[in-house]
Amino acid sequence: MEVRKIDIKVNQLTRVEGHGNIIVKATDGKVEEVRWEVTESPRFFEVMLRGRPWHETHVLASRICGICSVSHQLAALEATEAAFDIQPSEQTILLRKLLYCGEVIESHILHLYFLAGPDFLGVGSVFPLLDSHKDVVLHGLRLKKLGNDIMEVIGGRAVHPQAARVNGFGRLPGKQ
């Protein structure tokens, strides 16, 4: 009996947040390996942060990615607070969770409606869907805006929010 080996390599996947390849290896119909390769060049953020004042790290770390800037910023804040044995207030923790929720909403809606969604519907991009599924596209835009609005209200702006600080916020959301 002949053994059938299949090796699949997809270079430069599209519609993902970042750059990467996927490799699948199978023998006789049984998948043996699935591997994701990150193909982005190193950007050396850790080198850029080395030697910087502690109060700058969360601002610089947020620049790692525009889509997930809140995650990088909050990770840097939590690392700084751990280094100084700082315990943020419950209000700070809750506001950070809400800020993160805004990022999750925006990022997941971006992926589902605008990156992967067109593939599910058999079209090359979201633009043809404006004719065939305009209500769905508009719903996605409204949901994406909701995530952005949450980040703007809590963090001061939707991309690279700046209000979060070590042990608190530089400004709190208004009552409106």
C-alpha positions as CSV (number, residue, x, y, z in Angstrom):
1,M,0.0,0.0,0.0
2,E,1.4,3.4,-1.0
3,V,1.8,6.0,1.7
4,R,0.3,9.4,0.7
5,K,2.1,12.4,2.1
6,I,0.7,15.9,1.8
7,D,2.6,19.0,2.6
8,I,0.7,22.3,2.4
9,K,2.4,25.7,2.8
10,V,0.4,28.9,2.5
11,N,2.7,31.9,2.4
12,Q,1.6,35.3,3.4
13,L,-1.9,34.7,4.7
14,T,-4.2,37.6,4.0
15,R,-6.8,39.1,6.2
16,V,-5.1,38.4,9.5
17,E,-3.8,40.9,12.0
18,G,-0.1,40.5,11.4
19,H,2.0,38.5,8.9
20,G,2.4,34.8,8.8
21,N,2.4,31.5,7.0
22,I,0.6,28.2,7.8
23,I,2.1,24.8,7.3
24,V,0.1,21.5,7.3
25,K,1.6,18.0,7.0
26,A,-0.5,14.9,6.7
27,T,0.2,11.2,5.9
28,D,-2.6,8.9,4.7
29,G,-5.3,11.4,5.6
30,K,-4.0,11.9,9.2
31,V,-2.8,15.4,10.1
32,E,0.6,15.2,11.7
33,E,1.6,18.8,12.1
34,V,0.0,22.2,11.8
35,R,2.4,25.1,12.3
36,W,1.9,28.9,12.3
37,E,5.0,30.9,11.3
38,V,5.2,34.6,12.2
39,T,7.0,36.2,9.3
40,E,7.1,39.8,10.6
41,S,10.6,41.2,11.0
42,P,11.7,41.8,14.6
43,R,10.9,45.4,15.6
44,F,13.0,45.3,18.8
45,F,10.6,47.1,21.1
46,E,12.2,45.5,24.0
47,V,15.5,47.2,23.0
48,M,13.7,50.5,22.6
49,L,12.2,50.2,26.1
50,R,15.5,49.3,27.8
51,G,16.8,52.2,29.8
52,R,13.7,54.3,29.4
53,P,12.1,55.9,32.4
54,W,9.4,53.7,33.9
55,H,6.6,56.2,33.2
56,E,7.2,56.0,29.5
57,T,7.0,52.2,29.0
58,H,3.3,51.9,28.7
59,V,3.1,54.7,26.1
60,L,5.9,53.1,24.0
61,A,4.5,49.6,24.4
62,S,1.1,50.7,23.1
63,R,2.8,51.5,19.8
64,I,3.6,47.8,19.2
65,C,0.2,47.5,17.4
66,G,-2.6,49.8,16.5
67,I,-5.2,47.1,16.7
68,C,-4.2,45.8,20.1
69,S,-2.5,48.9,21.6
70,V,-4.6,48.7,24.8
71,S,-3.4,45.1,25.5
72,H,0.2,46.1,25.2
73,Q,-0.3,49.3,27.2
74,L,-2.1,47.5,30.0
75,A,0.6,44.7,30.1
76,A,3.3,47.4,30.5
77,L,1.3,49.1,33.2
78,E,0.8,45.9,35.1
79,A,4.5,45.0,34.8
80,T,5.5,48.4,36.1
81,E,3.1,48.2,39.0
82,A,4.3,44.7,39.8
83,A,7.9,46.0,39.8
84,F,7.0,48.7,42.3
85,D,4.6,46.5,44.3
86,I,1.7,48.9,43.5
87,Q,-1.9,47.7,43.9
88,P,-4.2,49.7,41.7
89,S,-7.6,50.7,43.1
90,E,-10.8,48.8,42.2
91,Q,-11.9,51.7,40.1
92,T,-8.7,51.6,38.1
93,I,-9.0,47.8,37.6
94,L,-12.6,48.2,36.4
95,L,-11.9,51.0,34.1
96,R,-8.9,49.1,32.6
97,K,-11.2,46.1,32.1
98,L,-13.7,48.3,30.3
99,L,-11.0,49.8,28.2
100,Y,-9.8,46.3,27.3
101,C,-13.4,45.3,26.4
102,G,-13.6,48.2,23.9
103,E,-10.5,46.8,22.3
104,V,-11.8,43.3,22.2
105,I,-15.1,44.4,20.6
106,E,-13.3,46.5,18.0
107,S,-10.8,43.9,17.1
108,H,-13.2,41.0,16.9
109,I,-15.7,42.9,14.9
110,L,-12.9,44.0,12.5
111,H,-11.9,40.4,12.1
112,L,-15.3,38.9,11.8
113,Y,-17.1,41.5,9.6
114,F,-14.2,42.9,7.5
115,L,-11.3,40.4,7.4
116,A,-12.9,36.9,7.5
117,G,-16.5,37.7,6.8
118,P,-16.1,38.3,3.1
119,D,-14.5,34.8,2.8
120,F,-17.5,33.3,4.5
121,L,-19.7,34.9,1.9
122,G,-17.5,34.1,-1.1
123,V,-16.4,37.6,-2.0
124,G,-12.9,39.1,-2.2
125,S,-13.5,42.0,0.2
126,V,-16.2,43.8,2.2
127,F,-17.0,46.2,-0.7
128,P,-19.1,43.9,-2.8
129,L,-21.1,43.2,0.4
130,L,-22.3,46.8,0.4
131,D,-24.6,45.9,-2.5
132,S,-25.7,42.4,-1.4
133,H,-25.6,42.7,2.5
134,K,-25.5,46.4,3.2
135,D,-27.4,46.0,6.5
136,V,-24.8,43.5,7.7
137,V,-21.9,45.8,6.8
138,L,-23.5,48.8,8.5
139,H,-24.2,46.7,11.6
140,G,-20.5,45.7,11.7
141,L,-19.5,49.4,11.3
142,R,-21.8,50.3,14.2
143,L,-20.4,47.6,16.4
144,K,-16.8,48.5,15.5
145,K,-17.6,52.1,16.4
146,L,-19.0,51.0,19.8
147,G,-15.6,49.4,20.6
148,N,-13.8,52.6,19.4
149,D,-16.2,54.8,21.5
150,I,-15.5,52.8,24.6
151,M,-11.8,53.2,24.1
152,E,-12.2,56.9,23.4
153,V,-14.3,57.5,26.5
154,I,-12.1,55.6,28.9
155,G,-8.7,56.0,27.3
156,G,-9.0,59.5,25.7
157,R,-8.8,58.2,22.1
158,A,-9.6,55.1,20.1
159,V,-6.1,54.3,18.8
160,H,-3.2,54.4,21.3
161,P,-5.3,55.7,24.2
162,Q,-3.3,57.8,26.6
163,A,-5.4,58.2,29.8
164,A,-4.2,55.0,31.6
165,R,-1.3,55.6,33.9
166,V,0.6,53.7,36.5
167,N,-1.8,53.3,39.5
168,G,-4.7,55.1,37.8
169,F,-5.8,57.3,35.0
170,G,-4.5,60.8,34.0
171,R,-8.2,61.7,33.4
172,L,-11.4,59.9,34.2
173,P,-14.4,59.7,31.9
174,G,-17.0,62.4,32.2
175,K,-20.5,61.8,33.4
176,Q,-22.0,62.1,29.9
